[in-house]
Amino acid sequence: MYRVVIFGGTFDPIHIGHLRGIIETGEILRPEKILVVPAGHPPHKETKYHTPPEDRLEMTRLAVRGIEGVEVFDYEVKKSSPSYTIETIEEVEKRYGTNDHAVVVGSDSLETFTTWHRYVEILEKTDLVVIPRPGHLDGLTLEEVERSIAPVSITGIVRDFPSPGCVTMETGKGRRIVSLPIREINVSATEIREKVAAGKSVKFLIPREVENYIIEKKLYRRCEK
Ligand code: ATP
């Protein structure tokens, strides 16, 4: 299922919530390739402070190195304009010559999906794969999904497809929203940044290579959420 799966994020820094999400999504959907896409200038994050895109890109590279079928896609970091998912999808279509793709979002991101740039077009162009994040749309009911994608609606549901525990919803736009039954991991990049700033350990919450990079580059010493 799918030639290309896109997993985007700020990755400031990338952590085990992202990484288990990438691995378990790959195990369930078995795409040819998962593209991990660090945002260049994330329009959703209204924080004043951001780690330079080059550092977030490098930490992402270090974290996924050696994970089979997973590649870092630097398109958003390399462009100077804001990172809009719809444009990344269009770029993936151009580069890989396929519309057999899906975009992974955590359930917290689905909650705010109607604020995404050209979100109805995203739902027309690609499938959305939703992974659970504790405290956000727990259980992912039909009503919650419809509220999150309005005015697009769900026209059909197939349970246990493409594998047990998954719920696949058909949208009136000819694409699907697929909810995956993967492990919930209660960790956020905000928590990692706060811990580093407070001098606490982040061992086992991020890969060792990323931890070493943070120390070497003195990232997150000051904590501005
Ligand atoms: P921050 O704390 O800085 O807001 P974050 O931890 O939410 O960051 P992002 O880089 O914004 O991380 O997330 C990228 C994508 O990964 C989003 O779709 C988000 O919903 C998802 N995601 C982040 N953390 C988790 C997690 N622990 N479990 C599942 N999905 C997650």
Boltz pocket constraint, residues with backbone or C-beta under 6 A from the ligand:
constraints:
  - pocket:
      binder: B
      contacts: [[A, 8], [A, 9], [A, 10], [A, 11], [A, 12], [A, 13], [A, 16], [A, 17], [A, 18], [A, 21], [A, 104], [A, 105], [A, 106], [A, 107], [A, 108], [A, 109], [A, 131], [A, 132], [A, 133], [A, 134], [A, 183], [A, 184], [A, 185], [A, 186], [A, 187], [A, 188], [A, 189], [A, 190], [A, 191], [A, 225]]
      max_distance: 6.0
